[in-house]
Amino acid sequence: MPVAESRPAPAPAVGIRAQGLTKRYGGIAAVHDLSFTANPGVVTGFLGPNGAGKSTAMRMLLGLTRPTQGTITIGGRHITGFDDPVRTVGALLDARAVHPRRTAADHLLAFAQTAGLGKKRVGEVLDLVGLTDAAARRTGGFSLGMHQRLGIATALLGDPGVLVLDEPLNGLDPGGIRWMRTLMRDLAAQGRTILFSSHLMSEMELTADDLVVIGQGRLLAESTLEEFVQAQTTQTVTVRSPALDELASALSRAGITFDRAAGPSLQVTGADAATIGKIAATEGLALGELAPVRESLEDVFLRLTHDAAEHESRAA
Ligand SMILES: Nc1ncnc2c1ncn2[C@@H]1O[C@H](COP(=O)(O)OP(=O)(O)OP(=O)(O)O)[C@@H](O)[C@H]1O
């Protein structure tokens, strides 16, 4: 029988929406008045420093923690409003939270039976995550990377339309990271909603389409990754020229700001590459390099969260 025939029908594409979401533990707000959306068909990266409130928000989405205020819904409905939550949302929260004496196959089978899914699906998801050869092994001997793969297999059992993955790249080797990135992108391309958190900025940059950035439980930014980096970055262009003094004078005459600290180049912040090129051409000056500098997501993220923390401590 073809693989597709034994699968449950995929859930319709639905997004995640948080509105005024707040969770207080005693006097501390782990999440404070947080609103964001994660849309179907794209990978949404959930970014924030340690203790920002990402896991708490994900747990509220999954109905494991009750919000103090506000809502977090899937297609407009709370998780408890679905007859078949396993086919609605799949989650990876703590990959090591499996019984160490159970085999991978038995772990999945127990989960599948509780959810009313057939045995065949267990073989399919083991195959999908590359654990077929380890199916009969006890999970107590698994590496963190294998636990992550098993966690993903569990999340995919019900073929859900929404996947919520907390640090899915933890413990994966470079090959595993690439595999996970491709899997998340493929699942999104099928119209699913993917919300994942990661501390690995370079990976976030390669994997996410959209970003939700939080700090101290509050929303700091929500946009596409491209817009986030562009909006938070001061445009800088590196310029080299055999006639650097003349070029510096020409830029100064045009009222363009630059920094000459870094040796034989200028770091121009007052104009884009096209404008600088035009000035050099008009002056008849040769250019050795004319390169816009793009900040990495890591640079932008660290500055934004640092600024937010400074602001908080000043306000306190
Ligand atoms: N059950 C709880 N009781 C008390 N405080 C909690 C509880 N769960 C979380 N917190 C606090 O809420 C804040 C947010 O924690 P959370 O785990 O959601 O952050 P996070 O962004 O997922 O961090 P990390 O990246 O380190 O996992 C932290 O200050 C944490 O100590």
The ligand as an SDF file (V2000), in Angstrom:
LIG
                    3D

 31 33  0  0  0  0  0  0  0  0999 V2000
    6.7540   26.9210   36.7800 N   0  0  0  0  0  0  0  0  0  0  0  0
    7.4080   28.0580   36.9970 C   0  0  0  0  0  0  0  0  0  0  0  0
    7.4300   28.6570   38.1910 N   0  0  0  0  0  0  0  0  0  0  0  0
    8.0720   29.8130   38.4080 C   0  0  0  0  0  0  0  0  0  0  0  0
    8.7470   30.4930   37.4530 N   0  0  0  0  0  0  0  0  0  0  0  0
    8.7670   29.9650   36.2100 C   0  0  0  0  0  0  0  0  0  0  0  0
    8.1130   28.7290   35.9060 C   0  0  0  0  0  0  0  0  0  0  0  0
    8.3030   28.4610   34.5830 N   0  0  0  0  0  0  0  0  0  0  0  0
    9.0550   29.4790   34.0910 C   0  0  0  0  0  0  0  0  0  0  0  0
    9.3380   30.3640   35.0510 N   0  0  0  0  0  0  0  0  0  0  0  0
   10.1130   31.6090   34.9000 C   0  0  0  0  0  0  0  0  0  0  0  0
    9.5850   32.2980   33.7990 O   0  0  0  0  0  0  0  0  0  0  0  0
   10.6130   32.9330   33.0390 C   0  0  0  0  0  0  0  0  0  0  0  0
   10.5350   32.4790   31.5880 C   0  0  0  0  0  0  0  0  0  0  0  0
   10.9700   31.1240   31.5030 O   0  0  0  0  0  0  0  0  0  0  0  0
   10.9070   30.2850   30.1510 P   0  0  0  0  0  0  0  0  0  0  0  0
   11.4390   28.9180   30.4540 O   0  0  0  0  0  0  0  0  0  0  0  0
    9.5680   30.3880   29.5550 O   0  0  0  0  0  0  0  0  0  0  0  0
   11.9570   31.0870   29.2410 O   0  0  0  0  0  0  0  0  0  0  0  0
   12.6460   30.6450   27.8820 P   0  0  0  0  0  0  0  0  0  0  0  0
   12.6190   31.8340   26.9970 O   0  0  0  0  0  0  0  0  0  0  0  0
   12.0380   29.3860   27.3690 O   0  0  0  0  0  0  0  0  0  0  0  0
   14.1310   30.3770   28.3760 O   0  0  0  0  0  0  0  0  0  0  0  0
   15.2160   29.2930   27.8740 P   0  0  0  0  0  0  0  0  0  0  0  0
   15.6480   29.7360   26.5400 O   0  0  0  0  0  0  0  0  0  0  0  0
   16.2900   29.4220   28.9250 O   0  0  0  0  0  0  0  0  0  0  0  0
   14.5530   27.9580   27.8930 O   0  0  0  0  0  0  0  0  0  0  0  0
   11.9170   32.5820   33.7310 C   0  0  0  0  0  0  0  0  0  0  0  0
   12.2720   33.6450   34.5910 O   0  0  0  0  0  0  0  0  0  0  0  0
   11.5640   31.3500   34.5190 C   0  0  0  0  0  0  0  0  0  0  0  0
   12.3980   31.2290   35.6640 O   0  0  0  0  0  0  0  0  0  0  0  0
  1  2  1  0
  2  3  1  0
  2  7  2  0
  3  4  2  0
  4  5  1  0
  5  6  2  0
  6  7  1  0
  6 10  1  0
  7  8  1  0
  8  9  2  0
  9 10  1  0
 10 11  1  0
 11 12  1  0
 11 30  1  0
 12 13  1  0
 13 14  1  0
 13 28  1  0
 14 15  1  0
 15 16  1  0
 16 17  2  0
 16 18  1  0
 16 19  1  0
 19 20  1  0
 20 21  2  0
 20 22  1  0
 20 23  1  0
 23 24  1  0
 24 25  2  0
 24 26  1  0
 24 27  1  0
 28 29  1  0
 28 30  1  0
 30 31  1  0
M  END
$$$$
